[in-house]
Amino acid sequence: MNTNTSYESELNKRQIKFNHSANGVVEACPGETAFAMLFPLGAFNLTRSYDSESSCYQYQTDAEGLAKLKSNCEETVMILSSSVAALGSVLAYADADEIDQFTLNTYSLLITGLGELLRKVSQQSGEISDTLIQLSKQK
């Protein structure tokens, strides 16, 4: 087997076609955690456009790229949900007398921010699903 072809195949699995990037692709997950996926997800979210004829969003990628984005959204939602739950559990079991007001406010802002990210990524996941459904109907 040609190792160059194998390397290119593996590289393609980790990339998503993106019409606005300099080389036409972005890394599907540019880091070690789901949080690193937020940057590519945000790029696709900011460059999408709504197509009233098909009643779905058009993204700057192909169906394969959308499937990877959907998978990234699902993984990110799972990580964000687990993170919010874990932070809530820690706060529930913490001794209130040991937490100063600044720390409590910061903690609250963190949970709020993660919740906002969770809502946005969940929404984007649904929009990508709708687009994939419309694309499958066009075949």
C-alpha positions as CSV (number, residue, x, y, z in Angstrom):
1,M,0.0,0.0,0.0
2,N,1.2,3.5,-0.8
3,T,2.0,5.2,2.5
4,N,1.5,8.6,0.9
5,T,-2.1,7.7,0.0
6,S,-2.6,6.3,3.5
7,Y,-1.3,9.5,5.0
8,E,-3.6,11.6,2.7
9,S,-6.6,9.5,3.6
10,E,-5.9,10.0,7.3
11,L,-5.4,13.7,6.8
12,N,-8.7,14.0,5.0
13,K,-10.5,12.3,7.9
14,R,-9.3,15.1,10.2
15,Q,-10.2,17.9,7.8
16,I,-13.4,19.6,6.8
17,K,-13.8,21.4,3.5
18,F,-14.2,25.2,4.2
19,N,-14.5,27.5,1.2
20,H,-13.3,30.6,3.1
21,S,-9.9,29.2,4.4
22,A,-6.7,29.9,2.6
23,N,-6.1,26.2,1.6
24,G,-9.8,25.2,1.4
25,V,-10.0,23.1,4.6
26,V,-9.9,23.4,8.4
27,E,-9.0,20.9,11.0
28,A,-12.1,19.1,12.3
29,C,-10.7,19.2,15.8
30,P,-7.7,21.4,16.2
31,G,-7.0,20.5,19.8
32,E,-7.3,17.8,22.4
33,T,-10.7,18.6,23.7
34,A,-14.2,19.4,22.4
35,F,-13.6,23.0,23.4
36,A,-11.1,23.3,20.5
37,M,-14.0,22.4,18.1
38,L,-15.7,25.6,19.0
39,F,-13.5,27.6,16.6
40,P,-14.3,25.6,13.5
41,L,-18.0,25.4,14.5
42,G,-18.0,29.2,15.0
43,A,-16.4,29.7,11.6
44,F,-19.1,27.6,9.9
45,N,-21.8,29.3,11.9
46,L,-20.7,32.8,11.0
47,T,-20.4,32.1,7.3
48,R,-23.6,30.2,6.7
49,S,-26.6,31.7,4.9
50,Y,-30.3,30.9,5.0
51,D,-31.9,29.6,1.9
52,S,-35.6,30.3,2.0
53,E,-36.3,28.0,-1.0
54,S,-35.0,24.9,0.8
55,S,-35.8,26.2,4.3
56,C,-32.4,25.4,5.6
57,Y,-29.0,26.9,6.0
58,Q,-26.3,26.7,3.4
59,Y,-22.8,26.0,4.8
60,Q,-19.4,26.6,3.2
61,T,-18.7,22.9,3.0
62,D,-19.9,19.7,1.4
63,A,-22.2,16.9,2.8
64,E,-19.1,15.0,4.2
65,G,-18.0,18.2,6.0
66,L,-21.5,18.7,7.4
67,A,-21.5,15.2,8.8
68,K,-18.2,15.8,10.5
69,L,-19.5,19.1,11.9
70,K,-22.6,17.4,13.2
71,S,-20.5,14.8,14.9
72,N,-18.4,17.6,16.4
73,C,-21.5,19.4,17.6
74,E,-22.8,16.2,19.3
75,E,-19.5,15.6,21.0
76,T,-19.3,19.2,22.1
77,V,-22.8,19.2,23.5
78,M,-22.0,16.1,25.5
79,I,-18.8,17.6,27.0
80,L,-20.5,20.9,27.8
81,S,-23.5,19.2,29.4
82,S,-21.2,17.0,31.5
83,S,-19.1,20.0,32.5
84,V,-22.1,22.1,33.6
85,A,-23.4,19.1,35.6
86,A,-20.1,18.5,37.2
87,L,-19.7,22.2,38.2
88,G,-23.2,22.2,39.6
89,S,-22.5,19.1,41.7
90,V,-19.3,20.7,43.1
91,L,-21.2,23.8,44.0
92,A,-24.1,21.9,45.6
93,Y,-21.7,20.0,47.9
94,A,-19.3,22.8,48.7
95,D,-19.4,24.4,52.1
96,A,-21.0,27.8,51.5
97,D,-18.9,29.4,54.3
98,E,-15.6,28.4,52.5
99,I,-16.5,30.2,49.2
100,D,-15.9,33.9,49.0
101,Q,-18.3,36.1,47.0
102,F,-15.8,36.8,44.2
103,T,-15.2,33.1,43.6
104,L,-19.0,32.4,43.7
105,N,-19.6,35.1,41.1
106,T,-16.9,33.8,38.9
107,Y,-18.2,30.3,39.2
108,S,-21.7,31.5,38.3
109,L,-20.4,33.3,35.3
110,L,-18.5,30.2,34.2
111,I,-21.7,28.0,34.5
112,T,-23.7,30.7,32.6
113,G,-21.2,30.9,29.8
114,L,-21.0,27.2,29.4
115,G,-24.8,27.1,29.3
116,E,-24.8,29.7,26.6
117,L,-22.3,27.7,24.6
118,L,-24.4,24.6,25.1
119,R,-27.5,26.3,23.8
120,K,-25.7,27.7,20.7
121,V,-23.9,24.4,19.8
122,S,-27.2,22.5,20.3
123,Q,-29.0,25.0,18.0
124,Q,-26.2,24.6,15.4
125,S,-26.4,20.9,15.6
126,G,-30.1,21.0,14.8
127,E,-29.6,23.4,11.9
128,I,-26.9,21.1,10.4
129,S,-29.2,18.1,10.8
130,D,-32.0,20.0,8.9
131,T,-29.5,20.8,6.2
132,L,-28.3,17.2,5.9
133,I,-31.9,16.1,5.6
134,Q,-32.6,18.6,2.8
135,L,-29.4,17.5,1.0
136,S,-30.5,13.8,1.2
137,K,-33.9,14.7,-0.3
138,Q,-32.1,16.3,-3.3
139,K,-30.3,13.1,-4.2
